[in-house]
Amino acid sequence: MAGLNIGAQPFVKWPGSKSQHIHILTQALPVDFADIPDVTYIEPFVGGGSLLFHMLQTYPNIKRAIINDSNLDLMRTYNTVRDRAKELVVELKKIQKEFIPLYEEERHEYFNDIREEFNTRRSGGIRHAAIFIFLNKTSNANYRTNGNGAFNGAYNHLQNPIICDERTIYADSKLLQRVTICCGDYEKTYNE
């Protein structure tokens, strides 16, 4: 079936991404999957969401989806993308405008300051989601924490990282409108 292709894709890179395996995973679907009415799609380990965004764009018969992951920061960011995309784009553009013109040493310092802000939870809501995405886009690790649960990815020295991918955020937000977002034990996903 040809996808709807509205341009949705993962707004973060994530360890264990299923993007390389979508073709294999979708082969496990029933042959008549596209013809089944009012499907509820459940993904208990969503991560970056490559399979989720593929499924929602390819199968319009998926009327509802339930996603879950145990990473609270990730799932709060999904909620922000879904419910407050415009505000998130404004904050990401602000960060991008501050970061991109900096010299390399200043960028490294900026990155470390943002990482400290993220780890000390000095901000919440839109700002926290924006710095989560910033760290994901400018770190040498998709997402990595130390034994205390603090993000410890190092600065990646990328020339021109895309911190605010406005098109992707808006496309993802549109698809996420029909998605219930959970965080915790994957078994709870089936009770939603």
N, C-alpha and C positions, 0 to 999 in steps of 0.2 A: 504494500500500500504506500502510495506517495505521502510523505509527511506534509504537515501544514506549514512547516518551516517559517516560523515567525522570528527566528534569530535567537531563540533562547539557548543558552549553554551555561555550563557552570560559571558562577561569578567568582569562584575561588578555585585554586588548584589544591588537590587533596591527596594525601597518601592512600594508596590502594584504589585509585580511580578505576572505574569500570569502563572508561571510554574506549580502551583498546579491545574490549570484549563484548561490546554491544551486539555485534552480529551473532556471536555465539549464544549469548544469553537470550536474544529474541527468537532464536531457532527453537527454543524450548517452549514457546507459546503454542497454544492450540492452533491448528491450521485456520480455524474460523474465528480467531480472536477478534478481528476487526468487525465481525458481524454480531458479536455478543452485545446486547444493549445494556446501557447503564452500568458499566464496569466500575468497581472500586479497586484502585491500584494501591497496593501496600508495599512500601519499601522500608524495612526495619533498620537498615544500615545505609543511610542515604549518602553520607560523605559529601562530596562536591556536587552530586546530583546529575552526573552525565547520563545515567540510565533514566532517571526521572524525567529530565527535560526531553530526552529522545522519545520516551513513551507518551508523554503528554502532547507532544507535537505530531506524533505519527498516528496516534489512535484517538480520534475525536469522540469515540464511544466511551472513553474514560471520563466519567462525569464527576468523579471524586477521587482524591488520592490522600493517603495517609503516609507521612514520612516520619522517621525517627533517627536519632543518633544520640550517643551518650555525651557528646561534646556540647556543653551548655552554650559556650560562646558561638559555636557554629549555628546552633538552632535559634538562638536569639537573633543572629544575623539573618537567617532565613525569614524570621518574622518581620524584621525591619525591611528587608527587600520586598516582601509581600505587602506590608501595610503602610510603609512610609518611604517609598522609593524616591519621591521628589526631594524630600528632606535629606535622604542619604546621598543623592547625587550632588546636592549643594555642598554638603560637608566634604565629600570626596574631592570635588573640584577645588575647594578651599585648600585641602591638604596638598593636592597635586600642584596647585599654583605656588604654594610655599616651598615645596620640595624640589621640583624640577629645576628651577634656576640656580640652586645651590651648587657650590663647588664640592668636589668629592669628599673632602674632610668634613665639611658642613653637613652634607647628606648623611654621613655616617653618624655624626652627633645627633642630628634630627631623628634618625632611625632609633638610636639608643634611647632618646628622650621619650619617643612614642612607645617603645617597648616597655619602658618603666611605667609610663602612664597606664598602659594596658594591664600590666602585671599587678599594679597596686590598686586597680579598679577605681581610679580617681574620677572616671567618667562613666556614664551609663547611656542607655538609649541609642540615639542616632550616632553620637560621637564614638561610643564603644564599638558599634558595628563598623563604622568607617575606619577606625584604627585597626580593627581586626582584618579588614580587607587590605588596608595599606601594608600591614606587616606581611600578609600572605603574598602580596605582589612584589615586595621589595626584599624579602628574606631569601636566604639560600636553602631554606627548608619549607616545605608546604605548610606544615604545622608540626611543631615539636615542642615538648615541654620537659622540664627537668623533674627530679624526684618530688619537688614541692608543688608541681603543677604549674609552674611559671613558664610562659613562652620563652624559649631560649634560642630560637633561630637567629643566625647572624646576618648582618647586612650583606646583600648580594652584589653590590657595585654595578648594577645594570645601568646602561647608558640612558635609556628613555623608557622606564617602566610605565605601563598604562595603569594608572591607579584608579581612574574613574572611567570605566567602560559603560557609559551612559546607555547605549543601545541594548547591551546585554542586561543591565539592571532593569530597565523598563520591560523588556521582553520576558524576563524571568518573573517579574512582579505580576504581569498579566497572567501567566500560566499558574502561578502560585495562588491565585485567587480561589481556586477550587481545591486547595490542599490544606489538610489539617496537619499542623506541625507539632510533633511530640519530642520530648527529650527524656531519656532514661533507659530503663530495661526494655529491650526489644519486644519482650513478650506482652508488654502493655499495649503495644501497637495494635494488636488484634482485638482489643476491647473498645477501640474508638468508634 
